[in-house]
Amino acid sequence: MPDAINQEAELRKKIAACLDLEKPRSFFLYAGAGSGKTRAVVEAMEIFRDRYGERFRQSGQKVAVITYTNAACDEIRRRIDFDPIFSVSTIHSFEQRLQHLDTIKHFTYNPNGENIGKNSLNHAEVIAISAAFIADKPLMRHVLIRKHPVLLIDESQDTQKDLVDAFFVLQAQHPDQFSLSLFGDTMQRIYADGKVGLEQAVPDDWEKPAIIINHRCPKRIVRLLNQIRAGADGAKQVPREDAQEGVIRLFLINDAEGLDKAAIEAEATRRMAEVASDDRWTDQQEVKVLTLEHHMAAYRGGFADFFEPLYRIPNFKTGLLDGTLSGVAFFAQQVLPLVQALQSKNRFAVAQVVKDHSPILSPNRPSASKAPLEEVRTAGRCVESVFSLWDNGDDPALMEVLKLIDDNGLFAIPNVFAPILYHADTSGEKEEPDPTDAEDDKNPAIDAWREALLAPFSQLQAYVDYIFDRSPFGTHQGIKGLQFPRVTVILDDNEARGFMFSYDKLLGAKAPTETDEKNRLEGKDTSIDRTRRLFYVTCSRAQESLAVIVYTKVADKVASYLSKLGWFEDDEIVRI
């Protein structure tokens, strides 16, 4: 691939020239889907380290690297061998809250926690404060430039717009002292608070290299991506010369009440196995199924009874989706590992979980016993008692498991469950619920947990697999940066129940609204624009073959519209 080799060599030269601290030059690297953007970020870091690594270690300066997810942070840190001259972190979005300001003496913030107290700052507020400091405080700008004279932003199109603007101003004011490097693709902007028209906002004196080769997708999918993008900015990619042809199919389903979607989706995967000559399509664990909303994944993944009640609580959503929600972590990090160790008859793992988490074996418990052997036996009896709930193939409710663990004292129960377990207990043996947590039985958060705990334990395991990406299911928004050999994209506006995206409009089933037309004329995002970008991102995850399943009330209309667009060939559109 001589063209690709030459392009990448030229790209490295441009990046190296920009990262010259004597004559720094900022740049925006356009890198479309599958172009190896993360590799480009890491190569930029390696180029800088080779030239200035020792100097930065001596001066205490660092290169700041911002990316969008914890997974991306971990991957970048790993690739640069955890070199301390690079400070790699994530970034988040913004909302405003000032009504309690006069009564708060200090603030708390946990980037991986719930942040729901009156004195807590959420991710969004921290970003807004940072943007305001950079824009309005000269001392903050001086400190930032002195400590981090080089800033690399991955997925820059989804970085909060006010913060991006603040960095633009900072770079313009200090072009000889501060180098700003943006990596991204505006077609992959999927969050509303990202900067609209980022590429057009990049200053004219910046370097603007581009990677146009798609290293991930087969030729047929690259052609589809170019066709999807034609209605937006018209940018095109080319596949690798050694890429396979690939297979795509669009399955059109007439949506109706009582439709057996599980059976339909199973039939679609069976047909994909035939046309792609790939039996792994029939193995659920070998296919990544992408849905528009988390609750759609929850139903298909078999954990809706546990997930849905908690997802309805706005303050729970972040913690529910990253596993940090109070109560979730207890089950995911203590109870589930214990049960899995028992089911696999791994005595060492059982002993480790009990040793790490059970107060029965804690050397710091208030009533430390002088008979450690008896304590071990007590812990063993508690473990067996809990595991007996699974006798005869039973699948106990989470509430049953929680109550039994509380009764035998195997683990310390989180305070979030106190109002549920102890509300009627006035004996003094149990800690009463904090009135600030639950004033009465009508607290929506407590009601949500009561409902979720009625779900069978197996749903918790399916949920944990989902949030830690061990599940075959994912969302359209949550898989950016990832790739899978076989991908199914499910388009179902009715089930999604959202308003930000509309596949019916994108695929011609519905006409644009007056608001869409008004926004288009004013150069603003429309629901069609947002949906096009999301569809582009999902289709671009596929490394070998792609199935798109569309549920619509007007299948004939969609088929005709897609035929005019030329996105799919006639023999690639299948009716089920």
C-alpha positions as CSV (number, residue, x, y, z in Angstrom):
1,M,0.0,0.0,0.0
2,P,2.5,2.7,-1.2
3,D,-0.1,5.5,-1.1
4,A,-1.1,4.7,2.5
5,I,2.5,4.5,3.5
6,N,3.4,7.8,1.9
7,Q,0.3,9.5,3.4
8,E,1.2,8.3,6.9
9,A,4.8,9.4,6.5
10,E,3.7,12.8,5.4
11,L,1.3,13.0,8.3
12,R,4.0,12.3,10.8
13,K,6.2,15.0,9.3
14,K,3.4,17.5,9.7
15,I,2.6,16.6,13.2
16,A,6.3,16.7,14.2
17,A,6.6,20.1,12.7
18,C,3.6,21.4,14.7
19,L,4.9,19.9,17.9
20,D,8.1,22.0,17.8
21,L,8.1,24.0,21.1
22,E,10.4,26.6,19.5
23,K,7.9,27.3,16.7
24,P,4.6,25.6,17.8
25,R,1.8,25.4,15.4
26,S,-1.7,24.2,16.3
27,F,-3.5,21.7,14.1
28,F,-6.8,20.0,13.4
29,L,-6.4,16.4,12.2
30,Y,-9.4,15.1,10.3
31,A,-9.7,11.4,10.9
32,G,-12.8,9.7,9.7
33,A,-14.3,6.4,11.0
34,G,-11.8,3.5,11.1
35,S,-8.9,5.8,10.0
36,G,-6.7,4.9,13.0
37,K,-7.2,8.2,14.8
38,T,-6.1,6.7,18.2
39,R,-2.9,5.5,16.6
40,A,-2.4,9.1,15.2
41,V,-2.9,10.5,18.7
42,V,-0.4,8.1,20.2
43,E,2.1,8.7,17.4
44,A,1.9,12.4,18.1
45,M,2.7,11.7,21.7
46,E,5.6,9.5,20.8
47,I,7.1,12.1,18.5
48,F,6.9,14.7,21.2
49,R,8.4,12.3,23.8
50,D,11.3,11.5,21.6
51,R,12.2,15.2,21.3
52,Y,11.1,16.7,24.6
53,G,10.6,13.8,27.1
54,E,13.7,14.4,29.2
55,R,13.1,18.2,29.2
56,F,9.6,17.8,30.5
57,R,10.6,15.3,33.2
58,Q,13.1,17.8,34.5
59,S,10.8,20.8,34.4
60,G,7.7,19.0,35.7
61,Q,5.7,20.0,32.7
62,K,3.2,17.7,31.1
63,V,1.4,17.2,27.8
64,A,-2.4,17.3,28.5
65,V,-4.4,14.7,26.6
66,I,-8.2,14.8,26.7
67,T,-10.4,12.1,25.4
68,Y,-14.0,11.2,25.8
69,T,-14.2,7.8,27.7
70,N,-12.4,6.1,30.5
71,A,-11.8,3.2,28.1
72,A,-10.0,5.5,25.6
73,C,-7.9,7.0,28.4
74,D,-6.8,3.5,29.5
75,E,-6.0,2.5,25.9
76,I,-3.9,5.6,25.3
77,R,-2.1,5.3,28.6
78,R,-1.3,1.7,27.8
79,R,0.1,2.5,24.4
80,I,2.4,5.2,25.7
81,D,3.6,2.9,28.5
82,F,2.0,5.0,31.2
83,D,4.7,7.7,30.7
84,P,4.2,10.4,33.4
85,I,4.9,13.3,31.1
86,F,1.4,12.8,29.7
87,S,-1.6,13.6,31.7
88,V,-4.5,11.7,30.1
89,S,-8.0,12.3,31.3
90,T,-11.7,12.5,30.2
91,I,-14.0,15.5,29.7
92,H,-17.7,15.9,30.3
93,S,-20.7,18.1,29.5
94,F,-22.4,21.1,31.3
95,E,-25.6,22.3,33.1
96,Q,-26.0,25.2,35.5
97,R,-27.1,25.2,39.2
98,L,-26.9,28.3,41.4
99,Q,-29.9,28.3,43.6
100,H,-28.2,26.8,46.7
101,L,-24.9,28.8,46.3
102,D,-25.4,31.0,49.3
103,T,-25.8,28.1,51.7
104,I,-22.9,26.0,50.6
105,K,-19.5,26.3,52.3
106,H,-17.6,23.8,50.2
107,F,-18.1,21.7,47.1
108,T,-17.5,18.0,46.4
109,Y,-17.0,16.3,43.1
110,N,-16.4,12.7,42.1
111,P,-15.8,12.1,38.3
112,N,-17.0,8.6,38.7
113,G,-19.8,9.0,41.2
114,E,-23.4,10.3,41.5
115,N,-22.8,13.9,42.6
116,I,-26.4,14.4,43.7
117,G,-26.0,16.4,46.9
118,K,-26.7,20.1,47.1
119,N,-23.0,20.9,47.6
120,S,-21.8,18.5,44.9
121,L,-20.7,19.5,41.4
122,N,-21.6,17.3,38.5
123,H,-19.4,16.7,35.4
124,A,-21.1,19.5,33.5
125,E,-20.5,22.1,36.1
126,V,-16.9,21.3,36.4
127,I,-16.4,21.7,32.7
128,A,-18.3,25.1,32.7
129,I,-16.1,26.4,35.6
130,S,-13.0,25.3,33.7
131,A,-14.1,27.1,30.6
132,A,-15.0,30.2,32.5
133,F,-11.6,30.2,34.3
134,I,-9.7,29.8,31.1
135,A,-11.7,32.5,29.3
136,D,-11.8,35.1,32.2
137,K,-8.9,34.5,34.5
138,P,-5.4,35.5,33.2
139,L,-3.7,33.8,36.1
140,M,-5.5,30.5,35.2
141,R,-4.3,30.8,31.6
142,H,-0.8,31.4,32.8
143,V,-0.8,28.4,35.1
144,L,-2.3,26.2,32.3
145,I,0.3,27.2,29.7
146,R,3.2,26.9,32.2
147,K,2.1,23.4,33.3
148,H,0.7,22.1,30.0
149,P,2.1,24.0,27.0
150,V,0.8,21.2,24.7
151,L,-2.8,20.1,24.7
152,L,-4.2,17.2,22.6
153,I,-7.9,16.7,22.4
154,D,-9.3,13.4,21.0
155,E,-12.9,13.3,19.8
156,S,-12.7,17.1,19.6
157,Q,-16.1,17.3,17.8
158,D,-17.8,16.1,21.0
159,T,-15.9,18.2,23.4
160,Q,-18.1,20.8,25.2
161,K,-18.4,23.8,22.9
162,D,-17.7,26.5,25.5
163,L,-14.5,24.8,26.5
164,V,-13.4,24.4,22.9
165,D,-14.0,28.1,22.4
166,A,-12.0,29.0,25.5
167,F,-9.1,26.9,24.2
168,F,-9.3,28.7,20.8
169,V,-9.1,32.0,22.6
170,L,-6.2,30.8,24.7
171,Q,-4.3,29.6,21.7
172,A,-4.9,32.8,19.7
173,Q,-3.6,34.9,22.6
174,H,-0.5,32.8,23.2
175,P,0.4,31.1,19.8
176,D,4.1,31.0,20.7
177,Q,3.6,29.4,24.1
178,F,0.7,27.1,23.7
179,S,0.1,24.3,21.1
180,L,-3.5,23.0,20.6
181,S,-4.0,19.8,18.7
182,L,-7.5,18.6,17.8
183,F,-8.3,15.1,16.5
184,G,-11.7,14.2,15.2
185,D,-14.4,14.1,12.6
186,T,-17.5,16.3,12.7
187,M,-19.6,13.6,11.1
188,Q,-19.0,11.6,14.3
189,R,-20.4,14.3,16.6
190,I,-23.2,12.6,18.5
191,Y,-23.6,14.7,21.6
192,A,-25.7,17.9,21.6
193,D,-23.1,20.0,23.5
194,G,-20.3,19.5,21.1
195,K,-19.3,22.4,18.9
196,V,-21.3,22.7,15.7
197,G,-19.2,23.5,12.6
198,L,-15.9,22.7,14.4
199,E,-13.9,22.3,11.2
200,Q,-15.1,25.7,9.9
201,A,-14.2,27.3,13.2
202,V,-10.6,26.2,13.0
203,P,-8.3,29.3,12.4
204,D,-6.9,29.6,8.9
205,D,-3.3,29.6,10.1
206,W,-3.6,26.1,11.6
207,E,-2.3,23.0,9.9
208,K,-5.1,20.8,8.7
209,P,-3.9,17.3,7.8
210,A,-6.3,14.5,7.0
211,I,-6.4,10.7,7.0
212,I,-8.8,9.4,4.3
213,I,-8.1,5.7,4.4
214,N,-10.5,3.6,6.3
215,H,-8.5,0.7,7.8
216,R,-11.5,-0.9,9.5
217,C,-14.3,-1.5,7.1
218,P,-14.6,-3.6,4.0
219,K,-15.2,-2.0,0.6
220,R,-19.0,-2.3,0.6
221,I,-19.4,-0.7,3.9
222,V,-17.0,2.2,3.0
223,R,-19.2,2.9,0.0
224,L,-22.3,3.0,2.2
225,L,-20.5,5.4,4.6
226,N,-19.7,7.7,1.7
227,Q,-23.3,7.6,0.5
228,I,-24.6,8.4,4.0
229,R,-22.2,11.2,4.3
230,A,-23.0,12.7,0.9
231,G,-26.1,14.3,2.4
232,A,-23.9,16.1,5.0
233,D,-20.4,17.3,4.1
234,G,-19.6,15.1,1.1
235,A,-16.3,14.0,2.6
236,K,-15.1,10.6,1.3
237,Q,-12.9,7.8,2.5
238,V,-11.2,5.0,0.6
239,P,-10.8,1.4,1.8
240,R,-7.5,-0.3,2.1
241,E,-6.3,-1.9,-1.1
242,D,-6.3,-5.3,0.6
243,A,-9.8,-4.9,2.1
244,Q,-12.5,-7.6,1.6
245,E,-15.7,-6.7,-0.3
246,G,-17.9,-7.2,2.8
247,V,-21.7,-7.8,3.1
248,I,-24.6,-5.6,4.1
249,R,-28.3,-6.2,4.3
250,L,-31.2,-3.9,5.2
251,F,-34.1,-5.8,6.8
252,L,-37.4,-4.0,6.4
253,I,-40.2,-4.9,8.9
254,N,-43.8,-3.6,8.9
255,D,-44.2,-2.5,12.5
256,A,-47.4,-3.7,14.2
257,E,-48.8,-4.2,17.7
258,G,-47.6,-7.5,19.3
259,L,-44.8,-8.0,16.8
260,D,-42.4,-10.8,17.9
261,K,-39.2,-8.7,17.5
262,A,-37.0,-11.4,19.1
263,A,-38.1,-13.9,16.4
264,I,-37.6,-11.4,13.6
265,E,-34.2,-10.4,14.8
266,A,-33.2,-14.0,15.1
267,E,-34.4,-14.6,11.5
268,A,-32.3,-11.7,10.3
269,T,-29.2,-13.1,11.9
270,R,-29.9,-16.5,10.3
271,R,-30.1,-14.9,6.9
272,M,-26.9,-13.0,7.5
273,A,-25.2,-16.2,8.3
274,E,-26.3,-17.5,4.9
275,V,-25.4,-14.4,2.7
276,A,-22.1,-13.8,4.5
277,S,-21.2,-17.5,4.6
278,D,-20.4,-17.0,8.3
279,D,-22.0,-19.3,10.9
280,R,-20.9,-17.0,13.7
281,W,-23.8,-14.8,12.9
282,T,-26.0,-17.4,14.6
283,D,-24.0,-17.1,17.9
284,Q,-25.4,-14.2,19.9
285,Q,-22.0,-13.6,21.6
286,E,-20.4,-13.1,18.2
287,V,-22.7,-10.3,17.0
288,K,-22.8,-6.8,18.4
289,V,-26.4,-5.5,18.5
290,L,-26.8,-1.7,18.6
291,T,-30.0,-0.1,19.8
292,L,-30.9,3.6,20.0
293,E,-31.7,3.6,23.7
294,H,-30.5,1.7,26.8
295,H,-33.9,0.4,27.6
296,M,-34.1,-1.3,24.2
297,A,-30.8,-3.1,25.0
298,A,-32.2,-4.0,28.5
299,Y,-35.2,-5.7,27.0
300,R,-33.2,-7.6,24.5
301,G,-30.5,-8.4,27.0
302,G,-32.9,-9.7,29.6
303,F,-32.4,-7.2,32.4
304,A,-35.2,-4.8,31.9
305,D,-37.0,-5.5,35.2
306,F,-33.9,-4.5,37.1
307,F,-32.8,-1.7,34.8
308,E,-36.0,0.2,33.9
309,P,-37.1,1.3,37.4
310,L,-33.6,2.8,38.2
311,Y,-33.2,4.3,34.8
312,R,-36.4,6.4,35.4
313,I,-34.6,8.3,38.2
314,P,-32.6,11.2,36.5
315,N,-29.9,11.3,39.2
316,F,-29.4,7.6,38.9
317,K,-28.6,7.4,35.2
318,T,-24.9,8.2,35.2
319,G,-24.1,5.8,38.1
320,L,-26.4,3.1,36.6
321,L,-24.6,3.2,33.3
322,D,-21.0,3.1,34.7
323,G,-21.6,0.8,37.7
324,T,-21.0,3.4,40.4
325,L,-24.5,3.8,41.6
326,S,-24.9,3.2,45.3
327,G,-26.3,-0.3,45.7
328,V,-25.2,-1.4,42.2
329,A,-21.6,-1.5,43.2
330,F,-22.5,-3.7,46.2
331,F,-24.1,-6.3,44.1
332,A,-21.6,-6.1,41.2
333,Q,-18.4,-6.1,43.3
334,Q,-19.3,-8.3,46.3
335,V,-22.4,-10.4,45.8
336,L,-22.0,-11.3,42.1
337,P,-18.4,-12.4,42.4
338,L,-19.2,-14.5,45.4
339,V,-22.1,-16.2,43.6
340,Q,-20.1,-16.8,40.4
341,A,-17.2,-18.3,42.5
342,L,-19.7,-20.6,44.2
343,Q,-21.3,-21.7,40.9
344,S,-17.9,-22.4,39.4
345,K,-16.8,-24.2,42.7
346,N,-13.7,-22.0,43.0
347,R,-13.1,-22.2,46.7
348,F,-10.1,-19.9,46.5
349,A,-12.2,-17.2,44.8
350,V,-14.9,-17.6,47.4
351,A,-12.5,-17.2,50.3
352,Q,-11.0,-14.1,48.6
353,V,-14.3,-12.4,48.3
354,V,-15.3,-13.1,51.9
355,K,-11.9,-12.1,53.1
356,D,-12.0,-8.8,51.2
357,H,-15.6,-7.8,52.0
358,S,-17.1,-9.6,54.9
359,P,-17.2,-7.9,58.3
360,I,-17.2,-11.4,59.9
361,L,-13.5,-11.8,59.1
362,S,-12.6,-8.1,59.5
363,P,-9.7,-7.6,62.0
364,N,-11.1,-4.1,62.8
365,R,-14.7,-5.1,63.8
366,P,-15.8,-3.8,67.2
367,S,-16.2,-7.2,68.8
368,A,-13.1,-8.9,67.6
369,S,-13.2,-12.6,68.6
370,K,-10.4,-14.6,70.0
371,A,-11.5,-17.7,68.0
372,P,-10.5,-17.0,64.4
373,L,-11.3,-20.6,63.3
374,E,-14.9,-20.2,64.6
375,E,-15.2,-17.0,62.6
376,V,-14.1,-18.8,59.4
377,R,-16.8,-21.5,60.1
378,T,-19.4,-18.8,60.7
379,A,-18.5,-17.1,57.4
380,G,-18.7,-20.5,55.7
381,R,-22.2,-21.2,57.1
382,C,-23.3,-17.7,55.9
383,V,-22.0,-18.3,52.5
384,E,-23.7,-21.7,52.2
385,S,-26.9,-20.2,53.5
386,V,-26.9,-17.5,50.7
387,F,-26.0,-20.0,48.0
388,S,-28.9,-22.3,49.1
389,L,-31.2,-19.7,47.4
390,W,-30.0,-21.2,44.1
391,D,-30.9,-24.8,45.0
392,N,-32.9,-26.8,42.4
393,G,-31.9,-24.3,39.7
394,D,-33.8,-21.5,41.3
395,D,-33.2,-17.8,40.3
396,P,-33.9,-15.9,43.5
397,A,-35.1,-12.3,43.5
398,L,-32.4,-9.7,44.5
399,M,-34.5,-8.8,47.5
400,E,-34.3,-12.3,48.8
401,V,-30.5,-12.3,48.4
402,L,-30.2,-8.9,50.1
403,K,-32.4,-9.8,53.1
404,L,-30.5,-13.1,53.7
405,I,-27.1,-11.4,53.5
406,D,-28.4,-8.8,55.9
407,D,-29.8,-11.4,58.3
408,N,-26.6,-13.4,58.5
409,G,-24.3,-10.4,58.4
410,L,-22.1,-11.8,55.6
411,F,-21.6,-8.3,54.0
412,A,-22.3,-4.8,55.2
413,I,-25.4,-3.5,53.6
414,P,-25.2,-0.1,51.9
415,N,-27.1,2.7,53.4
416,V,-29.2,3.1,50.2
417,F,-31.1,-0.1,51.2
418,A,-31.7,1.0,54.8
419,P,-35.1,2.6,54.1
420,I,-36.2,-0.6,52.3
421,L,-34.9,-3.2,54.8
422,Y,-35.2,-1.3,58.1
423,H,-38.1,1.2,57.8
424,A,-40.4,-0.7,60.2
425,D,-37.6,-1.7,62.6
426,T,-37.5,0.4,65.8
427,S,-35.6,-2.1,68.0
428,G,-32.4,-0.1,67.8
429,E,-30.5,-3.1,66.4
430,K,-30.6,-1.7,62.9
431,E,-29.6,1.8,61.9
432,E,-32.7,3.9,61.0
433,P,-32.8,5.5,57.6
434,D,-31.5,9.0,57.3
435,P,-34.6,11.3,56.9
436,T,-32.7,13.3,54.3
437,D,-32.4,10.2,52.2
438,A,-36.1,9.2,52.5
439,E,-38.7,11.3,54.2
440,D,-41.5,8.8,53.6
441,D,-42.4,5.8,51.5
442,K,-43.2,8.0,48.5
443,N,-39.6,8.8,47.8
444,P,-39.2,7.9,44.0
445,A,-35.6,6.7,44.5
446,I,-36.6,4.3,47.2
447,D,-39.6,3.1,45.2
448,A,-37.3,2.5,42.2
449,W,-35.0,0.4,44.2
450,R,-37.9,-1.6,45.7
451,E,-39.1,-2.4,42.2
452,A,-35.7,-3.2,40.9
453,L,-34.9,-5.6,43.8
454,L,-37.9,-7.7,42.7
455,A,-36.0,-8.7,39.6
456,P,-34.3,-12.2,39.5
457,F,-30.6,-12.3,40.3
458,S,-29.8,-13.4,36.7
459,Q,-30.9,-10.0,35.5
460,L,-28.2,-8.3,37.6
461,Q,-25.6,-10.5,36.0
462,A,-26.9,-9.6,32.5
463,Y,-26.9,-5.9,33.5
464,V,-23.3,-6.0,34.8
465,D,-22.2,-7.7,31.6
466,Y,-23.9,-4.9,29.6
467,I,-22.4,-1.9,31.5
468,F,-18.9,-3.4,31.4
469,D,-19.2,-4.2,27.7
470,R,-19.2,-7.9,28.0
471,S,-22.7,-8.1,26.5
472,P,-23.6,-8.5,22.8
473,F,-25.7,-5.4,23.2
474,G,-24.8,-1.7,23.1
475,T,-26.2,1.6,22.2
476,H,-25.7,3.7,19.0
477,Q,-24.1,6.4,21.1
478,G,-22.0,4.2,23.3
479,I,-19.8,2.4,20.8
480,K,-17.9,5.2,19.1
481,G,-14.3,4.2,18.9
482,L,-15.1,0.5,19.0
483,Q,-15.3,-2.1,16.3
484,F,-16.8,-5.5,15.8
485,P,-16.6,-8.1,13.0
486,R,-20.5,-8.5,12.8
487,V,-22.8,-5.7,13.6
488,T,-26.6,-5.4,13.8
489,V,-28.1,-1.9,13.9
490,I,-31.7,-1.7,15.1
491,L,-33.7,1.3,14.0
492,D,-37.0,1.6,15.8
493,D,-38.2,5.1,16.6
494,N,-41.4,3.9,18.3
495,E,-39.6,1.7,20.8
496,A,-36.9,4.3,21.4
497,R,-39.5,6.9,22.6
498,G,-37.0,9.7,22.0
499,F,-37.2,13.0,20.2
500,M,-33.6,13.9,19.5
501,F,-33.3,11.4,16.7
502,S,-35.7,10.2,14.0
503,Y,-34.8,7.4,11.6
504,D,-38.3,7.7,10.1
505,K,-37.3,11.1,8.8
506,L,-33.8,10.0,7.7
507,L,-35.2,7.1,5.8
508,G,-38.1,9.0,4.2
509,A,-40.9,7.5,6.3
510,K,-41.8,11.0,7.7
511,A,-41.4,14.4,6.3
512,P,-39.2,17.0,8.1
513,T,-41.1,19.2,10.6
514,E,-41.4,23.0,10.4
515,T,-38.8,23.1,13.2
516,D,-36.5,21.0,11.1
517,E,-36.9,23.3,8.1
518,K,-36.4,26.4,10.3
519,N,-33.3,25.0,11.8
520,R,-31.9,24.0,8.4
521,L,-32.4,27.5,7.0
522,E,-30.7,29.0,10.0
523,G,-27.8,26.6,9.7
524,K,-28.7,24.8,12.9
525,D,-28.8,21.1,13.6
526,T,-32.0,19.2,12.7
527,S,-33.1,15.9,13.9
528,I,-32.2,14.5,10.5
529,D,-28.7,15.8,10.8
530,R,-28.2,14.2,14.2
531,T,-29.7,10.9,13.1
532,R,-27.5,10.8,9.9
533,R,-24.4,11.2,12.0
534,L,-25.5,8.6,14.5
535,F,-26.3,6.1,11.6
536,Y,-22.9,6.8,10.1
537,V,-21.2,6.0,13.4
538,T,-23.1,2.8,13.9
539,C,-22.5,1.4,10.4
540,S,-18.8,2.3,10.6
541,R,-18.3,-0.1,13.5
542,A,-18.5,-3.2,11.2
543,Q,-15.3,-4.9,10.2
544,E,-16.8,-7.6,8.1
545,S,-20.6,-7.6,7.7
546,L,-23.5,-5.3,8.7
547,A,-27.2,-5.9,9.2
548,V,-29.6,-3.0,9.5
549,I,-33.0,-3.8,10.9
550,V,-35.7,-1.2,10.3
551,Y,-39.1,-1.2,12.0
552,T,-41.5,1.1,10.3
553,K,-45.2,1.6,9.6
554,V,-44.5,2.4,5.9
555,A,-42.0,-0.2,4.7
556,D,-42.8,0.4,1.0
557,K,-42.2,4.1,1.3
558,V,-38.8,3.5,3.0
559,A,-37.8,1.0,0.4
560,S,-38.6,3.4,-2.4
561,Y,-36.8,6.3,-0.7
562,L,-33.6,4.3,-0.1
563,S,-33.7,3.1,-3.7
564,K,-33.6,6.7,-4.8
565,L,-30.7,7.5,-2.4
566,G,-28.7,4.6,-3.7
567,W,-27.6,3.5,-0.2
568,F,-28.6,-0.1,-0.7
569,E,-28.9,-2.2,-3.8
570,D,-32.3,-3.9,-4.5
571,D,-31.0,-7.3,-3.6
572,E,-29.6,-5.9,-0.3
573,I,-33.1,-4.9,0.9
574,V,-34.9,-7.9,2.5
575,R,-38.5,-8.0,3.8
576,I,-39.3,-10.1,6.8
